[in-house]
Amino acid sequence: MITGHVFIATSLDGYIARPDGDIDWLLNRDEPTEDHGYPTFIADKDAIIMGRGCYEKVLTLGEWAYDKPVLVLSRQLAGKPVPERLQGKVRFSDSTPTDAMRQLEAEGARRVYVDGGQLLQSFLRDGLIADLVVTTVPVLIGAGRPLFGALPRDVSLALESSRHFPSGLVQSTYRVLY
C-alpha cells in the first residue's frame, strides 16, 4: 500500500512562507551545520509529489536538488511541457491527490514525499498522509502561508519523537491517526 510522508519547516507562528511565497527567513539562517534528518528521510522514498507553488520556489533555488521522480500537481501546469533540463525528472499532472497516489502506486511507488502547503492540506483532507516531520524555526514572521488550513474534521496525531538542535530548531515527528 502506498503512503504519503511529509518533511517540512514552519515558523513558530505556523507559516511555511511569507504571503508572497518568500522563504528567506528559512534559507538565510546563520546556524551551525546541522543534520536535520532530511537525507535519512528521503532515502526510503520512491517519488515526490509537490504543488505548483513549491515547484516554482524550488526552481528559484538553483540546481535541481531531487534525484527521485517528481510529480507536480497543478491545473495550471498540466499539459504544458516540462523544461528541457528537467525532462525525465519531472511530470505535470492535474490529477486529484488520490488519483496521483494510485498512479504512483501502479508504477511501483510505496513511500511518497508530499511537499507544499496547499498540497499537504489536500492530502490530509483525503487521508493520504501517514506521518509528518515538522521542524519549527524559532522566528515569528507575523503573516504568511499557513502550514495547515481548514479541515472538514479534526486530524489526530500521535507524537513519535521530538528533538531540538543547537540552532534552536525543534523537530517533531507525528503519526497521523485516521
Chimera marker file (.cmm) of the C-alpha trace (Angstrom):
<marker_set name="trace">
<marker id="1" x="0.000" y="0.000" z="0.000" r="1" g="1" b="0" radius="0.5"/>
<marker id="2" x="1.284" y="3.462" z="-0.883" r="1" g="1" b="0" radius="0.5"/>
<marker id="3" x="1.757" y="6.064" z="1.850" r="1" g="1" b="0" radius="0.5"/>
<marker id="4" x="2.408" y="9.811" z="1.902" r="1" g="1" b="0" radius="0.5"/>
<marker id="5" x="5.063" y="11.357" z="4.147" r="1" g="1" b="0" radius="0.5"/>
<marker id="6" x="5.845" y="14.976" z="4.993" r="1" g="1" b="0" radius="0.5"/>
<marker id="7" x="9.106" y="16.739" z="5.897" r="1" g="1" b="0" radius="0.5"/>
<marker id="8" x="8.528" y="20.476" z="6.255" r="1" g="1" b="0" radius="0.5"/>
<marker id="9" x="9.632" y="23.561" z="8.177" r="1" g="1" b="0" radius="0.5"/>
<marker id="10" x="7.439" y="26.209" z="9.717" r="1" g="1" b="0" radius="0.5"/>
<marker id="11" x="7.937" y="29.441" z="11.583" r="1" g="1" b="0" radius="0.5"/>
<marker id="12" x="6.994" y="29.399" z="15.251" r="1" g="1" b="0" radius="0.5"/>
<marker id="13" x="3.763" y="31.175" z="14.313" r="1" g="1" b="0" radius="0.5"/>
<marker id="14" x="2.843" y="28.418" z="11.865" r="1" g="1" b="0" radius="0.5"/>
<marker id="15" x="3.806" y="29.752" z="8.420" r="1" g="1" b="0" radius="0.5"/>
<marker id="16" x="5.756" y="27.934" z="5.721" r="1" g="1" b="0" radius="0.5"/>
<marker id="17" x="6.326" y="31.091" z="3.655" r="1" g="1" b="0" radius="0.5"/>
<marker id="18" x="5.645" y="34.812" z="3.663" r="1" g="1" b="0" radius="0.5"/>
<marker id="19" x="2.440" y="35.975" z="1.902" r="1" g="1" b="0" radius="0.5"/>
<marker id="20" x="4.425" y="36.384" z="-1.350" r="1" g="1" b="0" radius="0.5"/>
<marker id="21" x="5.951" y="32.897" z="-1.041" r="1" g="1" b="0" radius="0.5"/>
<marker id="22" x="9.367" y="34.116" z="0.130" r="1" g="1" b="0" radius="0.5"/>
<marker id="23" x="11.236" y="31.737" z="2.451" r="1" g="1" b="0" radius="0.5"/>
<marker id="24" x="14.210" y="33.983" z="3.231" r="1" g="1" b="0" radius="0.5"/>
<marker id="25" x="13.560" y="33.534" z="6.963" r="1" g="1" b="0" radius="0.5"/>
<marker id="26" x="14.330" y="29.837" z="6.463" r="1" g="1" b="0" radius="0.5"/>
<marker id="27" x="17.151" y="29.962" z="3.920" r="1" g="1" b="0" radius="0.5"/>
<marker id="28" x="19.185" y="32.825" z="5.374" r="1" g="1" b="0" radius="0.5"/>
<marker id="29" x="19.679" y="31.412" z="8.850" r="1" g="1" b="0" radius="0.5"/>
<marker id="30" x="23.114" y="31.767" z="10.395" r="1" g="1" b="0" radius="0.5"/>
<marker id="31" x="23.278" y="28.427" z="12.150" r="1" g="1" b="0" radius="0.5"/>
<marker id="32" x="25.862" y="25.734" z="12.661" r="1" g="1" b="0" radius="0.5"/>
<marker id="33" x="25.959" y="22.901" z="10.189" r="1" g="1" b="0" radius="0.5"/>
<marker id="34" x="23.325" y="20.542" z="11.497" r="1" g="1" b="0" radius="0.5"/>
<marker id="35" x="21.873" y="17.342" z="10.166" r="1" g="1" b="0" radius="0.5"/>
<marker id="36" x="18.127" y="17.822" z="10.466" r="1" g="1" b="0" radius="0.5"/>
<marker id="37" x="17.479" y="14.344" z="9.088" r="1" g="1" b="0" radius="0.5"/>
<marker id="38" x="16.434" y="15.099" z="5.516" r="1" g="1" b="0" radius="0.5"/>
<marker id="39" x="18.924" y="12.656" z="3.895" r="1" g="1" b="0" radius="0.5"/>
<marker id="40" x="17.621" y="9.847" z="6.108" r="1" g="1" b="0" radius="0.5"/>
<marker id="41" x="14.001" y="10.880" z="5.470" r="1" g="1" b="0" radius="0.5"/>
<marker id="42" x="14.296" y="10.977" z="1.667" r="1" g="1" b="0" radius="0.5"/>
<marker id="43" x="16.409" y="7.803" z="1.384" r="1" g="1" b="0" radius="0.5"/>
<marker id="44" x="13.438" y="5.424" z="1.528" r="1" g="1" b="0" radius="0.5"/>
<marker id="45" x="11.054" y="7.478" z="-0.607" r="1" g="1" b="0" radius="0.5"/>
<marker id="46" x="10.262" y="6.287" z="-4.121" r="1" g="1" b="0" radius="0.5"/>
<marker id="47" x="8.850" y="9.533" z="-5.503" r="1" g="1" b="0" radius="0.5"/>
<marker id="48" x="7.975" y="13.126" z="-4.645" r="1" g="1" b="0" radius="0.5"/>
<marker id="49" x="4.664" y="14.873" z="-5.178" r="1" g="1" b="0" radius="0.5"/>
<marker id="50" x="4.714" y="18.645" z="-4.896" r="1" g="1" b="0" radius="0.5"/>
<marker id="51" x="2.367" y="21.500" z="-5.617" r="1" g="1" b="0" radius="0.5"/>
<marker id="52" x="2.952" y="24.234" z="-8.162" r="1" g="1" b="0" radius="0.5"/>
<marker id="53" x="3.977" y="26.843" z="-5.592" r="1" g="1" b="0" radius="0.5"/>
<marker id="54" x="6.586" y="24.547" z="-4.110" r="1" g="1" b="0" radius="0.5"/>
<marker id="55" x="7.859" y="23.588" z="-7.582" r="1" g="1" b="0" radius="0.5"/>
<marker id="56" x="8.157" y="27.227" z="-8.641" r="1" g="1" b="0" radius="0.5"/>
<marker id="57" x="10.035" y="28.095" z="-5.431" r="1" g="1" b="0" radius="0.5"/>
<marker id="58" x="12.451" y="25.170" z="-5.897" r="1" g="1" b="0" radius="0.5"/>
<marker id="59" x="13.193" y="26.407" z="-9.435" r="1" g="1" b="0" radius="0.5"/>
<marker id="60" x="14.487" y="29.698" z="-7.979" r="1" g="1" b="0" radius="0.5"/>
<marker id="61" x="16.962" y="27.945" z="-5.674" r="1" g="1" b="0" radius="0.5"/>
<marker id="62" x="19.446" y="26.950" z="-8.365" r="1" g="1" b="0" radius="0.5"/>
<marker id="63" x="20.347" y="23.444" z="-9.448" r="1" g="1" b="0" radius="0.5"/>
<marker id="64" x="17.574" y="20.821" z="-9.304" r="1" g="1" b="0" radius="0.5"/>
<marker id="65" x="18.017" y="19.118" z="-5.938" r="1" g="1" b="0" radius="0.5"/>
<marker id="66" x="15.992" y="15.929" z="-6.373" r="1" g="1" b="0" radius="0.5"/>
<marker id="67" x="17.179" y="12.559" z="-7.616" r="1" g="1" b="0" radius="0.5"/>
<marker id="68" x="13.737" y="10.957" z="-7.199" r="1" g="1" b="0" radius="0.5"/>
<marker id="69" x="10.955" y="11.284" z="-9.781" r="1" g="1" b="0" radius="0.5"/>
<marker id="70" x="8.820" y="14.367" z="-9.104" r="1" g="1" b="0" radius="0.5"/>
<marker id="71" x="5.122" y="14.668" z="-9.914" r="1" g="1" b="0" radius="0.5"/>
<marker id="72" x="3.884" y="18.267" z="-9.792" r="1" g="1" b="0" radius="0.5"/>
<marker id="73" x="0.135" y="18.517" z="-9.240" r="1" g="1" b="0" radius="0.5"/>
<marker id="74" x="-1.131" y="21.673" z="-10.899" r="1" g="1" b="0" radius="0.5"/>
<marker id="75" x="-4.097" y="22.562" z="-13.067" r="1" g="1" b="0" radius="0.5"/>
<marker id="76" x="-2.063" y="25.469" z="-14.483" r="1" g="1" b="0" radius="0.5"/>
<marker id="77" x="0.961" y="23.377" z="-15.481" r="1" g="1" b="0" radius="0.5"/>
<marker id="78" x="-0.831" y="20.210" z="-16.632" r="1" g="1" b="0" radius="0.5"/>
<marker id="79" x="-0.489" y="19.861" z="-20.377" r="1" g="1" b="0" radius="0.5"/>
<marker id="80" x="2.447" y="22.255" z="-20.552" r="1" g="1" b="0" radius="0.5"/>
<marker id="81" x="5.897" y="20.998" z="-21.491" r="1" g="1" b="0" radius="0.5"/>
<marker id="82" x="8.397" y="20.267" z="-18.749" r="1" g="1" b="0" radius="0.5"/>
<marker id="83" x="11.520" y="22.466" z="-19.045" r="1" g="1" b="0" radius="0.5"/>
<marker id="84" x="14.198" y="20.669" z="-21.058" r="1" g="1" b="0" radius="0.5"/>
<marker id="85" x="16.649" y="20.459" z="-18.142" r="1" g="1" b="0" radius="0.5"/>
<marker id="86" x="14.003" y="18.648" z="-16.059" r="1" g="1" b="0" radius="0.5"/>
<marker id="87" x="12.737" y="16.188" z="-18.654" r="1" g="1" b="0" radius="0.5"/>
<marker id="88" x="12.804" y="12.677" z="-17.265" r="1" g="1" b="0" radius="0.5"/>
<marker id="89" x="12.865" y="14.110" z="-13.737" r="1" g="1" b="0" radius="0.5"/>
<marker id="90" x="9.549" y="15.980" z="-13.503" r="1" g="1" b="0" radius="0.5"/>
<marker id="91" x="5.992" y="15.392" z="-14.720" r="1" g="1" b="0" radius="0.5"/>
<marker id="92" x="2.994" y="17.696" z="-14.522" r="1" g="1" b="0" radius="0.5"/>
<marker id="93" x="-0.497" y="16.435" z="-13.756" r="1" g="1" b="0" radius="0.5"/>
<marker id="94" x="-3.893" y="17.793" z="-12.819" r="1" g="1" b="0" radius="0.5"/>
<marker id="95" x="-4.816" y="14.565" z="-11.001" r="1" g="1" b="0" radius="0.5"/>
<marker id="96" x="-6.503" y="14.587" z="-7.634" r="1" g="1" b="0" radius="0.5"/>
<marker id="97" x="-4.311" y="13.552" z="-4.704" r="1" g="1" b="0" radius="0.5"/>
<marker id="98" x="-5.998" y="10.132" z="-4.594" r="1" g="1" b="0" radius="0.5"/>
<marker id="99" x="-5.560" y="9.567" z="-8.335" r="1" g="1" b="0" radius="0.5"/>
<marker id="100" x="-1.930" y="10.722" z="-8.202" r="1" g="1" b="0" radius="0.5"/>
<marker id="101" x="-1.180" y="8.243" z="-5.426" r="1" g="1" b="0" radius="0.5"/>
<marker id="102" x="-2.922" y="5.443" z="-7.369" r="1" g="1" b="0" radius="0.5"/>
<marker id="103" x="-0.864" y="6.312" z="-10.434" r="1" g="1" b="0" radius="0.5"/>
<marker id="104" x="2.412" y="6.239" z="-8.499" r="1" g="1" b="0" radius="0.5"/>
<marker id="105" x="1.413" y="3.010" z="-6.771" r="1" g="1" b="0" radius="0.5"/>
<marker id="106" x="0.731" y="1.400" z="-10.167" r="1" g="1" b="0" radius="0.5"/>
<marker id="107" x="4.267" y="2.470" z="-11.145" r="1" g="1" b="0" radius="0.5"/>
<marker id="108" x="5.703" y="0.697" z="-8.100" r="1" g="1" b="0" radius="0.5"/>
<marker id="109" x="5.990" y="3.556" z="-5.600" r="1" g="1" b="0" radius="0.5"/>
<marker id="110" x="5.279" y="2.699" z="-1.974" r="1" g="1" b="0" radius="0.5"/>
<marker id="111" x="6.524" y="5.700" z="0.031" r="1" g="1" b="0" radius="0.5"/>
<marker id="112" x="5.990" y="9.210" z="-1.344" r="1" g="1" b="0" radius="0.5"/>
<marker id="113" x="7.309" y="12.544" z="-0.068" r="1" g="1" b="0" radius="0.5"/>
<marker id="114" x="4.489" y="15.114" z="-0.223" r="1" g="1" b="0" radius="0.5"/>
<marker id="115" x="5.737" y="18.717" z="-0.324" r="1" g="1" b="0" radius="0.5"/>
<marker id="116" x="3.954" y="22.053" z="-0.498" r="1" g="1" b="0" radius="0.5"/>
<marker id="117" x="1.498" y="23.721" z="1.844" r="1" g="1" b="0" radius="0.5"/>
<marker id="118" x="-1.762" y="23.589" z="-0.090" r="1" g="1" b="0" radius="0.5"/>
<marker id="119" x="-0.929" y="20.140" z="-1.426" r="1" g="1" b="0" radius="0.5"/>
<marker id="120" x="-0.191" y="18.841" z="2.064" r="1" g="1" b="0" radius="0.5"/>
<marker id="121" x="-3.535" y="20.223" z="3.224" r="1" g="1" b="0" radius="0.5"/>
<marker id="122" x="-5.426" y="18.449" z="0.424" r="1" g="1" b="0" radius="0.5"/>
<marker id="123" x="-3.578" y="15.174" z="1.105" r="1" g="1" b="0" radius="0.5"/>
<marker id="124" x="-4.502" y="15.444" z="4.803" r="1" g="1" b="0" radius="0.5"/>
<marker id="125" x="-8.144" y="16.105" z="3.904" r="1" g="1" b="0" radius="0.5"/>
<marker id="126" x="-8.116" y="12.977" z="1.737" r="1" g="1" b="0" radius="0.5"/>
<marker id="127" x="-6.464" y="10.815" z="4.422" r="1" g="1" b="0" radius="0.5"/>
<marker id="128" x="-3.289" y="10.222" z="2.401" r="1" g="1" b="0" radius="0.5"/>
<marker id="129" x="-0.587" y="11.262" z="4.890" r="1" g="1" b="0" radius="0.5"/>
<marker id="130" x="0.920" y="8.615" z="7.188" r="1" g="1" b="0" radius="0.5"/>
<marker id="131" x="3.320" y="10.840" z="9.106" r="1" g="1" b="0" radius="0.5"/>
<marker id="132" x="4.768" y="14.325" z="9.323" r="1" g="1" b="0" radius="0.5"/>
<marker id="133" x="8.190" y="15.601" z="10.304" r="1" g="1" b="0" radius="0.5"/>
<marker id="134" x="7.663" y="19.255" z="11.236" r="1" g="1" b="0" radius="0.5"/>
<marker id="135" x="10.667" y="21.424" z="12.009" r="1" g="1" b="0" radius="0.5"/>
<marker id="136" x="9.804" y="24.620" z="13.855" r="1" g="1" b="0" radius="0.5"/>
<marker id="137" x="12.161" y="27.523" z="13.232" r="1" g="1" b="0" radius="0.5"/>
<marker id="138" x="12.442" y="29.987" z="16.142" r="1" g="1" b="0" radius="0.5"/>
<marker id="139" x="11.234" y="33.037" z="14.233" r="1" g="1" b="0" radius="0.5"/>
<marker id="140" x="7.912" y="34.874" z="14.106" r="1" g="1" b="0" radius="0.5"/>
<marker id="141" x="7.115" y="36.218" z="10.643" r="1" g="1" b="0" radius="0.5"/>
<marker id="142" x="3.681" y="37.587" z="11.520" r="1" g="1" b="0" radius="0.5"/>
<marker id="143" x="1.829" y="36.648" z="8.338" r="1" g="1" b="0" radius="0.5"/>
<marker id="144" x="2.120" y="34.231" z="5.501" r="1" g="1" b="0" radius="0.5"/>
<marker id="145" x="1.072" y="30.927" z="4.084" r="1" g="1" b="0" radius="0.5"/>
<marker id="146" x="-0.039" y="28.646" z="6.887" r="1" g="1" b="0" radius="0.5"/>
<marker id="147" x="1.237" y="25.124" z="7.229" r="1" g="1" b="0" radius="0.5"/>
<marker id="148" x="-2.244" y="23.866" z="7.986" r="1" g="1" b="0" radius="0.5"/>
<marker id="149" x="-5.551" y="25.179" z="6.700" r="1" g="1" b="0" radius="0.5"/>
<marker id="150" x="-9.199" y="24.370" z="7.179" r="1" g="1" b="0" radius="0.5"/>
<marker id="151" x="-10.053" y="20.708" z="7.510" r="1" g="1" b="0" radius="0.5"/>
<marker id="152" x="-13.511" y="19.102" z="7.356" r="1" g="1" b="0" radius="0.5"/>
<marker id="153" x="-12.774" y="17.258" z="10.605" r="1" g="1" b="0" radius="0.5"/>
<marker id="154" x="-10.107" y="17.006" z="13.271" r="1" g="1" b="0" radius="0.5"/>
<marker id="155" x="-6.975" y="15.088" z="12.331" r="1" g="1" b="0" radius="0.5"/>
<marker id="156" x="-5.479" y="13.406" z="15.380" r="1" g="1" b="0" radius="0.5"/>
<marker id="157" x="-1.740" y="12.969" z="15.582" r="1" g="1" b="0" radius="0.5"/>
<marker id="158" x="0.476" y="10.831" z="17.794" r="1" g="1" b="0" radius="0.5"/>
<marker id="159" x="3.849" y="12.296" z="18.710" r="1" g="1" b="0" radius="0.5"/>
<marker id="160" x="6.516" y="9.751" z="17.762" r="1" g="1" b="0" radius="0.5"/>
<marker id="161" x="9.574" y="11.823" z="18.668" r="1" g="1" b="0" radius="0.5"/>
<marker id="162" x="10.817" y="15.323" z="19.268" r="1" g="1" b="0" radius="0.5"/>
<marker id="163" x="14.319" y="16.755" z="19.288" r="1" g="1" b="0" radius="0.5"/>
<marker id="164" x="15.979" y="20.137" z="19.408" r="1" g="1" b="0" radius="0.5"/>
<marker id="165" x="19.124" y="21.486" z="17.799" r="1" g="1" b="0" radius="0.5"/>
<marker id="166" x="21.768" y="23.986" z="18.983" r="1" g="1" b="0" radius="0.5"/>
<marker id="167" x="20.393" y="26.467" z="16.419" r="1" g="1" b="0" radius="0.5"/>
<marker id="168" x="17.057" y="26.488" z="18.269" r="1" g="1" b="0" radius="0.5"/>
<marker id="169" x="15.121" y="24.444" z="15.737" r="1" g="1" b="0" radius="0.5"/>
<marker id="170" x="12.699" y="21.926" z="17.199" r="1" g="1" b="0" radius="0.5"/>
<marker id="171" x="11.713" y="18.912" z="15.127" r="1" g="1" b="0" radius="0.5"/>
<marker id="172" x="8.712" y="16.759" z="15.884" r="1" g="1" b="0" radius="0.5"/>
<marker id="173" x="7.615" y="13.602" z="14.127" r="1" g="1" b="0" radius="0.5"/>
<marker id="174" x="3.921" y="12.729" z="14.204" r="1" g="1" b="0" radius="0.5"/>
<marker id="175" x="1.994" y="9.690" z="13.037" r="1" g="1" b="0" radius="0.5"/>
<marker id="176" x="-1.406" y="10.572" z="11.607" r="1" g="1" b="0" radius="0.5"/>
<marker id="177" x="-4.322" y="8.744" z="13.228" r="1" g="1" b="0" radius="0.5"/>
<marker id="178" x="-7.256" y="8.270" z="10.868" r="1" g="1" b="0" radius="0.5"/>
<link id1="1" id2="2" r="1" g="1" b="0" radius="0.2"/>
<link id1="2" id2="3" r="1" g="1" b="0" radius="0.2"/>
<link id1="3" id2="4" r="1" g="1" b="0" radius="0.2"/>
<link id1="4" id2="5" r="1" g="1" b="0" radius="0.2"/>
<link id1="5" id2="6" r="1" g="1" b="0" radius="0.2"/>
<link id1="6" id2="7" r="1" g="1" b="0" radius="0.2"/>
<link id1="7" id2="8" r="1" g="1" b="0" radius="0.2"/>
<link id1="8" id2="9" r="1" g="1" b="0" radius="0.2"/>
<link id1="9" id2="10" r="1" g="1" b="0" radius="0.2"/>
<link id1="10" id2="11" r="1" g="1" b="0" radius="0.2"/>
<link id1="11" id2="12" r="1" g="1" b="0" radius="0.2"/>
<link id1="12" id2="13" r="1" g="1" b="0" radius="0.2"/>
<link id1="13" id2="14" r="1" g="1" b="0" radius="0.2"/>
<link id1="14" id2="15" r="1" g="1" b="0" radius="0.2"/>
<link id1="15" id2="16" r="1" g="1" b="0" radius="0.2"/>
<link id1="16" id2="17" r="1" g="1" b="0" radius="0.2"/>
<link id1="17" id2="18" r="1" g="1" b="0" radius="0.2"/>
<link id1="18" id2="19" r="1" g="1" b="0" radius="0.2"/>
<link id1="19" id2="20" r="1" g="1" b="0" radius="0.2"/>
<link id1="20" id2="21" r="1" g="1" b="0" radius="0.2"/>
<link id1="21" id2="22" r="1" g="1" b="0" radius="0.2"/>
<link id1="22" id2="23" r="1" g="1" b="0" radius="0.2"/>
<link id1="23" id2="24" r="1" g="1" b="0" radius="0.2"/>
<link id1="24" id2="25" r="1" g="1" b="0" radius="0.2"/>
<link id1="25" id2="26" r="1" g="1" b="0" radius="0.2"/>
<link id1="26" id2="27" r="1" g="1" b="0" radius="0.2"/>
<link id1="27" id2="28" r="1" g="1" b="0" radius="0.2"/>
<link id1="28" id2="29" r="1" g="1" b="0" radius="0.2"/>
<link id1="29" id2="30" r="1" g="1" b="0" radius="0.2"/>
<link id1="30" id2="31" r="1" g="1" b="0" radius="0.2"/>
<link id1="31" id2="32" r="1" g="1" b="0" radius="0.2"/>
<link id1="32" id2="33" r="1" g="1" b="0" radius="0.2"/>
<link id1="33" id2="34" r="1" g="1" b="0" radius="0.2"/>
<link id1="34" id2="35" r="1" g="1" b="0" radius="0.2"/>
<link id1="35" id2="36" r="1" g="1" b="0" radius="0.2"/>
<link id1="36" id2="37" r="1" g="1" b="0" radius="0.2"/>
<link id1="37" id2="38" r="1" g="1" b="0" radius="0.2"/>
<link id1="38" id2="39" r="1" g="1" b="0" radius="0.2"/>
<link id1="39" id2="40" r="1" g="1" b="0" radius="0.2"/>
<link id1="40" id2="41" r="1" g="1" b="0" radius="0.2"/>
<link id1="41" id2="42" r="1" g="1" b="0" radius="0.2"/>
<link id1="42" id2="43" r="1" g="1" b="0" radius="0.2"/>
<link id1="43" id2="44" r="1" g="1" b="0" radius="0.2"/>
<link id1="44" id2="45" r="1" g="1" b="0" radius="0.2"/>
<link id1="45" id2="46" r="1" g="1" b="0" radius="0.2"/>
<link id1="46" id2="47" r="1" g="1" b="0" radius="0.2"/>
<link id1="47" id2="48" r="1" g="1" b="0" radius="0.2"/>
<link id1="48" id2="49" r="1" g="1" b="0" radius="0.2"/>
<link id1="49" id2="50" r="1" g="1" b="0" radius="0.2"/>
<link id1="50" id2="51" r="1" g="1" b="0" radius="0.2"/>
<link id1="51" id2="52" r="1" g="1" b="0" radius="0.2"/>
<link id1="52" id2="53" r="1" g="1" b="0" radius="0.2"/>
<link id1="53" id2="54" r="1" g="1" b="0" radius="0.2"/>
<link id1="54" id2="55" r="1" g="1" b="0" radius="0.2"/>
<link id1="55" id2="56" r="1" g="1" b="0" radius="0.2"/>
<link id1="56" id2="57" r="1" g="1" b="0" radius="0.2"/>
<link id1="57" id2="58" r="1" g="1" b="0" radius="0.2"/>
<link id1="58" id2="59" r="1" g="1" b="0" radius="0.2"/>
<link id1="59" id2="60" r="1" g="1" b="0" radius="0.2"/>
<link id1="60" id2="61" r="1" g="1" b="0" radius="0.2"/>
<link id1="61" id2="62" r="1" g="1" b="0" radius="0.2"/>
<link id1="62" id2="63" r="1" g="1" b="0" radius="0.2"/>
<link id1="63" id2="64" r="1" g="1" b="0" radius="0.2"/>
<link id1="64" id2="65" r="1" g="1" b="0" radius="0.2"/>
<link id1="65" id2="66" r="1" g="1" b="0" radius="0.2"/>
<link id1="66" id2="67" r="1" g="1" b="0" radius="0.2"/>
<link id1="67" id2="68" r="1" g="1" b="0" radius="0.2"/>
<link id1="68" id2="69" r="1" g="1" b="0" radius="0.2"/>
<link id1="69" id2="70" r="1" g="1" b="0" radius="0.2"/>
<link id1="70" id2="71" r="1" g="1" b="0" radius="0.2"/>
<link id1="71" id2="72" r="1" g="1" b="0" radius="0.2"/>
<link id1="72" id2="73" r="1" g="1" b="0" radius="0.2"/>
<link id1="73" id2="74" r="1" g="1" b="0" radius="0.2"/>
<link id1="74" id2="75" r="1" g="1" b="0" radius="0.2"/>
<link id1="75" id2="76" r="1" g="1" b="0" radius="0.2"/>
<link id1="76" id2="77" r="1" g="1" b="0" radius="0.2"/>
<link id1="77" id2="78" r="1" g="1" b="0" radius="0.2"/>
<link id1="78" id2="79" r="1" g="1" b="0" radius="0.2"/>
<link id1="79" id2="80" r="1" g="1" b="0" radius="0.2"/>
<link id1="80" id2="81" r="1" g="1" b="0" radius="0.2"/>
<link id1="81" id2="82" r="1" g="1" b="0" radius="0.2"/>
<link id1="82" id2="83" r="1" g="1" b="0" radius="0.2"/>
<link id1="83" id2="84" r="1" g="1" b="0" radius="0.2"/>
<link id1="84" id2="85" r="1" g="1" b="0" radius="0.2"/>
<link id1="85" id2="86" r="1" g="1" b="0" radius="0.2"/>
<link id1="86" id2="87" r="1" g="1" b="0" radius="0.2"/>
<link id1="87" id2="88" r="1" g="1" b="0" radius="0.2"/>
<link id1="88" id2="89" r="1" g="1" b="0" radius="0.2"/>
<link id1="89" id2="90" r="1" g="1" b="0" radius="0.2"/>
<link id1="90" id2="91" r="1" g="1" b="0" radius="0.2"/>
<link id1="91" id2="92" r="1" g="1" b="0" radius="0.2"/>
<link id1="92" id2="93" r="1" g="1" b="0" radius="0.2"/>
<link id1="93" id2="94" r="1" g="1" b="0" radius="0.2"/>
<link id1="94" id2="95" r="1" g="1" b="0" radius="0.2"/>
<link id1="95" id2="96" r="1" g="1" b="0" radius="0.2"/>
<link id1="96" id2="97" r="1" g="1" b="0" radius="0.2"/>
<link id1="97" id2="98" r="1" g="1" b="0" radius="0.2"/>
<link id1="98" id2="99" r="1" g="1" b="0" radius="0.2"/>
<link id1="99" id2="100" r="1" g="1" b="0" radius="0.2"/>
<link id1="100" id2="101" r="1" g="1" b="0" radius="0.2"/>
<link id1="101" id2="102" r="1" g="1" b="0" radius="0.2"/>
<link id1="102" id2="103" r="1" g="1" b="0" radius="0.2"/>
<link id1="103" id2="104" r="1" g="1" b="0" radius="0.2"/>
<link id1="104" id2="105" r="1" g="1" b="0" radius="0.2"/>
<link id1="105" id2="106" r="1" g="1" b="0" radius="0.2"/>
<link id1="106" id2="107" r="1" g="1" b="0" radius="0.2"/>
<link id1="107" id2="108" r="1" g="1" b="0" radius="0.2"/>
<link id1="108" id2="109" r="1" g="1" b="0" radius="0.2"/>
<link id1="109" id2="110" r="1" g="1" b="0" radius="0.2"/>
<link id1="110" id2="111" r="1" g="1" b="0" radius="0.2"/>
<link id1="111" id2="112" r="1" g="1" b="0" radius="0.2"/>
<link id1="112" id2="113" r="1" g="1" b="0" radius="0.2"/>
<link id1="113" id2="114" r="1" g="1" b="0" radius="0.2"/>
<link id1="114" id2="115" r="1" g="1" b="0" radius="0.2"/>
<link id1="115" id2="116" r="1" g="1" b="0" radius="0.2"/>
<link id1="116" id2="117" r="1" g="1" b="0" radius="0.2"/>
<link id1="117" id2="118" r="1" g="1" b="0" radius="0.2"/>
<link id1="118" id2="119" r="1" g="1" b="0" radius="0.2"/>
<link id1="119" id2="120" r="1" g="1" b="0" radius="0.2"/>
<link id1="120" id2="121" r="1" g="1" b="0" radius="0.2"/>
<link id1="121" id2="122" r="1" g="1" b="0" radius="0.2"/>
<link id1="122" id2="123" r="1" g="1" b="0" radius="0.2"/>
<link id1="123" id2="124" r="1" g="1" b="0" radius="0.2"/>
<link id1="124" id2="125" r="1" g="1" b="0" radius="0.2"/>
<link id1="125" id2="126" r="1" g="1" b="0" radius="0.2"/>
<link id1="126" id2="127" r="1" g="1" b="0" radius="0.2"/>
<link id1="127" id2="128" r="1" g="1" b="0" radius="0.2"/>
<link id1="128" id2="129" r="1" g="1" b="0" radius="0.2"/>
<link id1="129" id2="130" r="1" g="1" b="0" radius="0.2"/>
<link id1="130" id2="131" r="1" g="1" b="0" radius="0.2"/>
<link id1="131" id2="132" r="1" g="1" b="0" radius="0.2"/>
<link id1="132" id2="133" r="1" g="1" b="0" radius="0.2"/>
<link id1="133" id2="134" r="1" g="1" b="0" radius="0.2"/>
<link id1="134" id2="135" r="1" g="1" b="0" radius="0.2"/>
<link id1="135" id2="136" r="1" g="1" b="0" radius="0.2"/>
<link id1="136" id2="137" r="1" g="1" b="0" radius="0.2"/>
<link id1="137" id2="138" r="1" g="1" b="0" radius="0.2"/>
<link id1="138" id2="139" r="1" g="1" b="0" radius="0.2"/>
<link id1="139" id2="140" r="1" g="1" b="0" radius="0.2"/>
<link id1="140" id2="141" r="1" g="1" b="0" radius="0.2"/>
<link id1="141" id2="142" r="1" g="1" b="0" radius="0.2"/>
<link id1="142" id2="143" r="1" g="1" b="0" radius="0.2"/>
<link id1="143" id2="144" r="1" g="1" b="0" radius="0.2"/>
<link id1="144" id2="145" r="1" g="1" b="0" radius="0.2"/>
<link id1="145" id2="146" r="1" g="1" b="0" radius="0.2"/>
<link id1="146" id2="147" r="1" g="1" b="0" radius="0.2"/>
<link id1="147" id2="148" r="1" g="1" b="0" radius="0.2"/>
<link id1="148" id2="149" r="1" g="1" b="0" radius="0.2"/>
<link id1="149" id2="150" r="1" g="1" b="0" radius="0.2"/>
<link id1="150" id2="151" r="1" g="1" b="0" radius="0.2"/>
<link id1="151" id2="152" r="1" g="1" b="0" radius="0.2"/>
<link id1="152" id2="153" r="1" g="1" b="0" radius="0.2"/>
<link id1="153" id2="154" r="1" g="1" b="0" radius="0.2"/>
<link id1="154" id2="155" r="1" g="1" b="0" radius="0.2"/>
<link id1="155" id2="156" r="1" g="1" b="0" radius="0.2"/>
<link id1="156" id2="157" r="1" g="1" b="0" radius="0.2"/>
<link id1="157" id2="158" r="1" g="1" b="0" radius="0.2"/>
<link id1="158" id2="159" r="1" g="1" b="0" radius="0.2"/>
<link id1="159" id2="160" r="1" g="1" b="0" radius="0.2"/>
<link id1="160" id2="161" r="1" g="1" b="0" radius="0.2"/>
<link id1="161" id2="162" r="1" g="1" b="0" radius="0.2"/>
<link id1="162" id2="163" r="1" g="1" b="0" radius="0.2"/>
<link id1="163" id2="164" r="1" g="1" b="0" radius="0.2"/>
<link id1="164" id2="165" r="1" g="1" b="0" radius="0.2"/>
<link id1="165" id2="166" r="1" g="1" b="0" radius="0.2"/>
<link id1="166" id2="167" r="1" g="1" b="0" radius="0.2"/>
<link id1="167" id2="168" r="1" g="1" b="0" radius="0.2"/>
<link id1="168" id2="169" r="1" g="1" b="0" radius="0.2"/>
<link id1="169" id2="170" r="1" g="1" b="0" radius="0.2"/>
<link id1="170" id2="171" r="1" g="1" b="0" radius="0.2"/>
<link id1="171" id2="172" r="1" g="1" b="0" radius="0.2"/>
<link id1="172" id2="173" r="1" g="1" b="0" radius="0.2"/>
<link id1="173" id2="174" r="1" g="1" b="0" radius="0.2"/>
<link id1="174" id2="175" r="1" g="1" b="0" radius="0.2"/>
<link id1="175" id2="176" r="1" g="1" b="0" radius="0.2"/>
<link id1="176" id2="177" r="1" g="1" b="0" radius="0.2"/>
<link id1="177" id2="178" r="1" g="1" b="0" radius="0.2"/>
</marker_set>
